[in-house]
């Protein structure tokens, strides 16, 4: 395992792979790692194989936090994160051996990531960044893409892994890679949940015991949306079923419940929360069989505040048929 804190340290560590041709995958995180992050790392290890390299970046990116958000309070647990990564990749038959050739942890400071201060050249995340999370946090996705593209250049992976929990981030990163011809394959990894259904998040640590119980309304709302779909509901019906659960839940302040195309984020329920239907859609986007009856999986996306903590969750659902 190599811990790199500077660009030069990272370049020196990657130079070994450049000489050997070892395959490389990267998982980008902000630290405070939990099992959801470790799922990304496990999938990265599967992709690269026993001779490959897994790079995990740990960086709390200031560009994706707006004024008043939790930048300073965001948990920073580098030592525990590194221990967890080594543990998850440790070979079963060796105390020091890993199941991959190498693990590189890149944990830069903001000065390392942005040596000239705030970047003068910025990445425009496009129309998808104007709805849902983008409507609430208008500068967020520009900051995300800035750091993601920079880290892709610095780590030069074959694969980059992203969790489906941040579904809008996944869609925007995929669009950036496609439109800017970034030579990397984006690999989505399923949402990891607690035994009671709560989606794992570093921000769950902010919840009190009572708030954590109240937060289960999000997973119950997703379940209600699935049940409505199984019963034949269209996109609007799926949204209504989920929204009713959230609105009745004590301690939950609803931001949005939306049903959108998972790639284009075009609104499919008539609620006006996603992009309008005339927006440019990428190849493979969902087609409509009727006014609000899409063909293929749709994304039911939720956001709500519980106490002072803002939570998101989502599920891919097939309207009028079995759950995807």
Buried (B, 14 or more C-beta within 10 A) or exposed (E): BBBBBEBEBBBEBBEBBEEEEBBBBBBBBBBBBBEBBBBBBBBBBBBBEEEBBBBBBBBBBBBBBEEEBBBEEBBBBBEEBBEBBBEBBBEEEEEEEBBBBBBBBBBBEBEBBBEEEEBEEEBEBBBBBBBBBBEBBEBBBBBBBBBBBBBBEBBBBBBBBBBBBBBBBBBBBBBBBEEEEBEBEBBBBEBBBBEEBBBBBBBBEBBEEEBBBBBBBBBBBBBBBBBBBBEEBBBBBBBBBBBBBBEEBEBBEBBBBBBBBBBBBBBBBBBEBBBEEEBEBBEEBBEBEEEBBBBBBBBBBBBBBBBEBBBBBBBBBBBBEEBB
